[in-house]
Amino acid sequence: MQVETHHTDDTLVLAPVGDWTLDRPLPDARAVMVNAAPSSPVAAVAFDTSGLGDWDSSLVTFLFEAAEYGRAHDLDVRIDTLPTSLERLVALSQAVPEADTTPEAEDTALLARLGHWGLAAYDEAHALVTFLGQAVRSVGAILTGRGRMRWRTFGVALQESTASALPIVTVISLLVGLIVAFLGAVVLQRFGADYFVSYLVSYGMLRELGALMTAIIMTGRTGAAFAAELGSMQVNEEIDALETFGISPIDFLVTPRILAVVLALPMLTLYADALGIVGGMGVAVTMLDLTTTQFLTGLLEPVVLSDALVGIFKAVVYGGIIGLAGCMRGLQAGDDASAVGQATTSAVVTGILLIVFANAVIDWAAAVLQV
C-alpha cells in the first residue's frame, strides 16, 4: 500500500501501487500531497491506477481525502482518470445530499387563511358527496339484483358489528340509563314528581340516547376498524390491484360493510334501549321507592310508538354514516407508515361530527313535523 507521485506540466499525479485493503495501514492523503508538492505551482490533481492490485473501501477513503484536500486548495480534481467503477464510488462519496427546500409556513393574513379553510372544506364536502353517490348507486344495484356483493365480507362485517360489540354496548347502555335516572331523580324529587322518572328514562333512551350512544360506540369501534382495514389495503396497493383486475372497490369492499353496519345498528339500538331502561328502573326502585309495576306503568302510558321509531330511524342513518366515514377515510389513506393511523383518527372524527349533525337535523325535522 504505497503512493507514487510525479508531475505532468501543472498536474500532480497520485499513483496508488500494490494492494489496498483494510488490513493494511492507510497513508495520509494530506501528507502525501504536501510532500509531493513541486516548487512550481500545481493547478490540478489526477490519479494513475496502472500499478494498482486488489483494493477495497480503504482505497476509496484515500482518494476521497485526496480529492477533498485538493478542492480545499482550489485544485482541479480529475477523477475521470480512474477506472469507471472506482470513479463512480468516489463520485458517490462526494455527493452532497439535497437541501431541504420545504418552504416555511407563511404568516398569511386572516382573510387568506379563511380562504384556504373554505377551499379545504369544499374539497372535503365534494369528496363526501361523490363517495356517497357511488355508495348509494352500488347499494341500489345490489338491492335491485343488478349488482353483486361479496357475502362473506358482509357476514364478517355483520358479526363484528353485532355479536362482537355486545359487551361494550351492554356496559355503556346500563351506565347511561343509570345516569339519566339518577339525574332525573335528583331534579324530580324537588317537585314531588318522582313518578315521572320512568318516562324521562324511556323517552331519553328510545328517542335520543340509545341510538346516539350506540352510534358513537360503533364509530370508535367499527368505523375505525373499517378505516384501518381499507387503509392497510391501500398502503399495500391491494386497492390498485383490484382496480387493475376491473373490480370496483366500492362494490367489493365498501358496500358489504355499509349494509352490515346499517343492519346491525338498529338491532343494537333496541338492545341498548332495553338495557338503559333496566338501568333506570334499578335507580327508580332503589332510590325513589317505586315498584317495578309503577315504573313500567309510568313508562308505557306516555311513551308512544313514534318515539321508538324515531330512534330506529336515527340508528339507520347513523349506521350509514359510520360505514361511509370509515370506508371513505380508509380508501383516502396515503402510502406511508403513518397513513393507517391518520385514516383511523380521521374516520372517528368525521363519523362523530356527522352523527351529531344528523341528530340535530332529525330532531329539528321531528319537531317541525310534530312526530
C-alpha positions in Angstrom: 0.0 0.0 0.0 2.1 2.8 -1.4 1.6 6.0 -3.3 3.9 7.1 -6.0 3.8 10.7 -7.2 5.0 12.6 -10.3 4.2 15.7 -12.1 2.9 16.4 -15.6 3.0 20.0 -16.5 0.9 21.7 -13.8 -0.7 18.4 -12.7 0.2 16.4 -9.6 -0.4 12.7 -10.3 -1.0 10.3 -7.4 -0.4 6.6 -8.3 -1.6 4.0 -5.7 0.6 0.9 -6.0 0.0 -2.6 -4.8 -2.9 -4.0 -2.8 -5.1 -1.5 -0.9 -7.1 -3.5 1.7 -8.4 -2.7 5.2 -5.8 -4.9 6.9 -3.0 -2.5 5.9 -2.2 1.0 7.3 -3.8 3.7 5.3 -1.4 6.5 4.1 -2.3 10.1 5.0 -3.5 11.7 1.8 -2.7 15.2 3.0 0.8 14.3 4.0 1.4 12.6 0.6 0.2 15.6 -1.3 2.2 18.1 0.8 5.4 16.1 0.5 4.9 15.7 -3.3 4.2 19.4 -4.0 6.7 20.7 -6.5 8.4 24.1 -6.5 6.2 25.2 -9.4 2.5 25.9 -8.9 0.1 23.0 -9.3 -3.3 23.5 -10.8 -4.8 20.0 -10.9 -4.7 16.6 -9.3 -5.0 13.4 -11.3 -4.7 9.7 -10.5 -2.9 6.7 -12.1 -4.1 3.2 -11.2 -1.9 1.2 -13.6 0.1 -0.3 -10.7 -2.9 -1.0 -8.5 -3.6 -4.5 -7.3 -6.5 -5.6 -5.1 -8.5 -2.9 -3.4 -11.5 -2.2 -1.2 -13.1 0.7 0.6 -9.7 1.8 2.0 -8.7 3.0 -1.4 -11.9 4.9 -1.8 -11.3 6.6 1.5 -7.8 7.6 0.4 -9.0 9.0 -2.9 -11.8 10.8 -1.2 -9.5 12.5 1.3 -7.1 13.5 -1.5 -9.9 14.9 -3.6 -11.2 16.9 -0.6 -7.7 18.3 0.1 -7.3 19.3 -3.5 -10.6 21.1 -3.7 -9.9 22.8 -0.4 -6.8 24.3 -2.1 -8.6 25.3 -5.3 -7.2 22.4 -7.4 -9.0 20.8 -10.3 -9.5 17.2 -9.1 -9.7 14.9 -12.1 -11.4 11.6 -11.1 -12.1 10.8 -14.7 -8.7 9.2 -14.9 -9.8 6.5 -12.5 -11.5 3.2 -13.7 -15.2 3.5 -14.2 -16.2 1.6 -11.1 -13.8 3.4 -8.8 -14.8 6.8 -10.3 -18.4 6.1 -9.5 -17.6 5.2 -5.9 -15.5 8.3 -5.4 -18.2 10.5 -7.0 -20.8 8.9 -4.8 -18.7 9.5 -1.7 -18.6 13.2 -2.7 -22.3 13.5 -3.4 -24.0 16.3 -1.4 -27.4 15.5 -0.1 -30.2 17.6 -1.4 -31.1 20.6 0.8 -34.5 20.6 2.4 -36.3 23.0 0.2 -39.6 22.7 2.1 -40.9 26.3 2.3 -41.6 27.6 5.7 -45.2 28.3 6.6 -46.0 31.8 5.6 -47.7 34.0 8.1 -50.6 34.8 5.8 -53.4 37.2 6.6 -56.6 36.1 8.2 -58.6 36.5 5.0 -56.2 34.2 3.2 -56.3 31.6 5.9 -60.1 31.7 5.8 -60.0 31.2 2.1 -57.7 28.2 2.4 -60.1 26.7 5.1 -63.0 27.3 2.8 -61.4 25.6 -0.1 -60.4 22.7 2.1 -64.0 22.4 3.4 -65.3 22.5 -0.1 -62.9 19.7 -1.2 -64.0 17.6 1.8 -67.7 18.1 1.1 -67.2 17.3 -2.6 -65.3 14.1 -1.8 -68.0 13.1 0.7 -70.9 13.7 -1.7 -69.0 11.9 -4.5 -68.3 8.9 -2.3 -71.9 8.9 -1.1 -73.2 8.9 -4.6 -71.0 6.0 -5.6 -72.1 4.0 -2.5 -75.8 4.7 -3.0 -75.6 3.6 -6.6 -73.8 0.4 -5.6 -76.2 -0.4 -2.8 -79.2 0.3 -5.1 -77.7 -2.0 -7.7 -77.3 -4.8 -5.2 -80.8 -4.4 -3.7 -82.4 -4.5 -7.1 -80.4 -7.5 -8.2 -78.3 -5.7 -10.8 -75.1 -5.9 -8.8 -73.1 -8.4 -6.9 -71.8 -8.3 -3.4 -69.2 -10.4 -1.6 -71.5 -12.0 1.0 -68.6 -13.4 3.0 -67.3 -9.9 3.7 -70.9 -8.9 4.6 -71.1 -11.7 7.1 -67.8 -11.0 8.7 -68.7 -7.3 9.0 -72.1 -8.1 10.4 -70.7 -10.3 13.1 -68.1 -7.7 14.0 -70.8 -5.1 14.2 -73.3 -7.1 16.3 -72.1 -10.0 18.5 -68.6 -8.7 19.0 -70.0 -5.3 20.0 -72.5 -6.5 22.6 -70.2 -6.4 25.7 -69.2 -2.7 25.3 -72.8 -1.7 24.3 -74.1 -3.5 27.4 -71.9 -1.7 29.8 -72.4 1.7 28.3 -76.1 1.4 27.9 -76.6 0.3 31.5 -74.5 3.2 32.8 -76.3 5.7 30.6 -79.6 4.5 31.9 -78.4 4.8 35.5 -77.0 8.3 35.0 -80.2 9.6 33.3 -82.4 8.1 36.0 -80.1 9.4 38.8 -80.1 13.0 37.4 -83.8 12.9 36.8 -84.5 11.6 40.3 -82.4 14.4 41.9 -84.4 17.0 40.0 -87.8 15.5 40.1 -87.7 14.9 43.8 -87.6 18.6 44.3 -91.0 18.9 42.7 -92.5 15.7 44.1 -92.7 14.2 40.6 -90.7 11.0 41.3 -93.2 9.0 39.3 -92.2 10.6 36.0 -88.6 9.4 36.2 -89.6 6.3 34.2 -90.9 8.5 31.4 -87.7 10.5 31.4 -85.6 7.4 31.1 -87.7 5.7 28.5 -88.2 8.8 26.4 -84.5 9.7 26.5 -83.3 6.2 25.7 -85.8 5.4 22.9 -85.7 8.7 21.1 -82.2 10.0 21.7 -79.6 8.4 23.9 -79.9 4.8 22.8 -79.2 5.4 19.2 -76.7 8.2 19.8 -74.5 6.4 22.4 -74.6 3.2 20.3 -73.6 5.1 17.2 -70.7 6.8 19.0 -69.5 3.5 20.3 -69.7 1.9 16.9 -67.9 4.8 15.3 -64.9 4.3 17.6 -65.0 0.6 17.2 -66.4 -0.5 13.8 -65.8 2.7 11.8 -62.2 2.8 13.0 -61.8 -0.9 12.1 -63.2 -0.2 8.6 -60.7 2.6 8.1 -57.8 0.5 9.4 -58.6 -2.4 7.1 -59.1 -0.4 3.9 -56.2 1.8 4.8 -53.9 -1.2 5.2 -55.1 -2.4 1.8 -54.4 1.0 0.3 -50.8 1.0 1.7 -50.2 -2.5 0.4 -51.5 -1.5 -3.0 -54.3 -4.1 -2.8 -56.8 -1.5 -3.9 -54.8 -0.7 -7.0 -54.7 -4.5 -7.7 -58.5 -4.7 -7.6 -58.9 -1.8 -10.0 -56.3 -3.4 -12.3 -58.4 -6.5 -12.5 -61.5 -4.4 -13.2 -63.1 -4.9 -9.8 -64.8 -1.9 -8.2 -63.5 -1.3 -4.6 -66.9 0.2 -3.8 -68.8 -2.9 -4.8 -66.2 -5.4 -3.4 -65.2 -3.7 -0.2 -67.4 -0.7 0.7 -71.0 -1.8 0.1 -70.9 -5.0 2.2 -69.5 -3.1 5.2 -72.1 -0.3 4.8 -75.0 -2.7 4.6 -73.7 -4.7 7.6 -73.5 -1.7 9.9 -76.8 -0.3 8.7 -78.5 -3.6 9.5 -76.6 -4.0 12.8 -77.1 -0.6 14.4 -80.9 -0.7 14.7 -80.7 -4.1 16.5 -78.0 -2.8 18.8 -80.1 0.3 19.4 -83.1 -1.7 20.6 -80.8 -3.7 22.8 -79.3 -0.5 24.2 -82.8 1.0 24.8 -83.8 -2.1 26.8 -80.7 -2.1 28.9 -80.9 1.6 29.5 -84.4 1.3 30.8 -83.4 -1.6 33.0 -80.6 0.6 34.5 -83.0 3.4 35.1 -85.5 1.1 36.7 -82.8 0.0 39.1 -82.3 3.6 40.2 -86.0 4.2 40.5 -86.6 1.1 42.6 -83.7 1.7 44.9 -83.7 5.5 45.3 -87.3 6.5 44.8 -89.0 3.5 46.3 -91.0 2.9 43.2 -92.2 -0.6 42.5 -91.4 -2.3 39.2 -95.1 -2.1 38.3 -95.2 1.6 38.9 -92.1 2.1 36.9 -93.4 0.1 33.9 -96.8 1.8 34.1 -95.2 5.2 34.1 -93.1 4.1 31.1 -95.9 2.6 29.0 -98.6 5.3 29.4 -96.9 8.4 27.9 -94.4 6.7 25.6 -95.8 6.2 22.0 -94.6 4.1 19.1 -93.3 7.2 17.3 -90.6 7.7 20.0 -89.1 4.3 19.3 -89.5 4.7 15.5 -87.6 8.0 15.6 -84.8 6.2 17.4 -84.7 3.4 14.9 -84.7 5.8 12.0 -81.8 7.6 13.6 -79.9 4.3 14.0 -80.3 3.5 10.3 -78.9 7.0 9.4 -76.1 6.7 11.9 -75.2 3.2 10.5 -74.9 4.6 7.0 -72.7 7.5 8.3 -70.4 5.1 10.2 -69.9 2.9 7.2 -69.4 5.8 4.8 -66.9 7.6 7.1 -64.9 4.6 7.9 -64.7 3.3 4.3 -64.1 6.7 2.7 -61.2 7.6 5.1 -59.7 4.1 4.5 -59.7 4.5 0.8 -58.3 8.0 1.1 -55.3 6.8 3.1 -51.8 7.6 1.9 -49.0 5.1 1.3 -46.6 5.9 4.1 -46.2 4.3 7.6 -48.5 6.8 9.4 -51.3 6.7 6.8 -53.3 4.0 8.6 -53.3 5.8 11.9 -54.3 9.1 10.3 -57.1 7.4 8.4 -58.4 5.8 11.6 -58.4 9.0 13.5 -60.0 10.9 10.7 -62.7 8.3 10.3 -63.7 8.5 14.0 -63.7 12.3 14.0 -65.7 12.5 10.7 -68.2 9.9 11.9 -68.9 11.5 15.3 -69.2 15.0 13.7 -71.6 13.8 11.1 -73.6 11.8 13.6 -74.1 14.8 15.9 -75.0 17.0 12.9 -77.5 14.4 11.6 -79.0 14.0 15.1 -79.7 17.8 15.3 -81.3 17.8 11.8 -83.5 14.8 12.6 -84.6 16.3 15.9 -85.4 19.6 14.2 -87.4 17.8 11.4 -89.3 15.7 14.0 -90.2 18.9 15.9 -91.4 20.6 12.8 -93.4 17.5 11.7 -94.6 17.0 15.3 -93.5 13.4 15.3 
